């Protein structure tokens, strides 16, 4: 049950200061992959390592035993620590490994150091200038009703949301449920703060744009997942200040609206200081493992992400590093093709300047990919399988399982049945759960801009903690990291049994939107 905490307005400023204090702590033992217990699962975090189901190494796959999920998980923790350092250096609300910031630079140097330690050659950072980047400096949202004030501490602005000016906005609150046309019927939202509710898995009602069209001044999209998560959303498609709000805060506001006396509708205060910061830069991080030939295999993983960004995409970067370690131990004569490892700048910075690294790669396709047999985009390879409000259980909570989720996947598309067969066999061999059918195009992520030029493989998943402050290293089962990384290695080895002509195809046309 939510404890609805109402504060006198005098204490609000103090609370705004307090709420920005860190809510998660990595223990000193974090380096070993063991994280402090948190209350969202009853299994202590220190025990998670032992409860996750591990797929046994199959017969005939002994060579992949060296790919050790526990060690890979330590790399996830190290990247979360980069993000938390950035948070603790004066960025308590909008934090992560954010493109163009010092955490981006630290992540690039960290990855380059890993590549050098492994012994990759030609390790380098390829810098890119960025267009001015959306950087919210601070914000505050509170709701006042009948003389008392509720601070909406879970409020997180949608990416690229405009800031406010002066002392901010002071608006009447209005509730529109799911935000369909029926929900808006009979309600005047002009110049008001609209509260609408959405749930992962429910159809989109396009409530944000509907609210804007009807004259709203600000919109609050309440995430109905249990808890009170801060969720960083992509742009709202409106020109309004739009915030996502955690479920506990959202229901509390709804209850204030319901309880208000006639004519005394709750008021919403919103203030947000946004800068479009010019002059920032990011980088691709390159490393090479030369093979017997100049034919190439690319392994790419985006380095950026919000909050800890443990699943998205510290897990992918960790898996990529694991593959670099694995293949570096093999004599060059046993590596048919040269493997290029690329830490991408990423793509969370939607809008101008987004994904500059991969766009550059797409532009250089004739030079980079003329002899490319395979590109694996290593993105979100392991996510804990969770269930929301399980049927016949009474708790309003997200319940954890002892395993990882099935992933969306893509393996070369319909013109490359051999590659698809290799991938399916590898997923099966190592216990990588997948959706039954491949995606027509790669799952959302970086291969989407490159797959038309290369034989591409990607697996990915996006579940309840995705893009939230609770997407901590614990949400990345080491067992899934191990399974996916071993499967990627099997795919690389099987592809090396094929000739380039078995895999290369003419560039594909862009799919119709
Ligand atoms: Zn991602």
Boltz pocket constraint, residues with backbone or C-beta under 6 A from the ligand:
constraints:
  - pocket:
      binder: B
      contacts: [[A, 302], [A, 304], [A, 312], [A, 313], [A, 379], [A, 380], [A, 444], [A, 445]]
      max_distance: 6.0
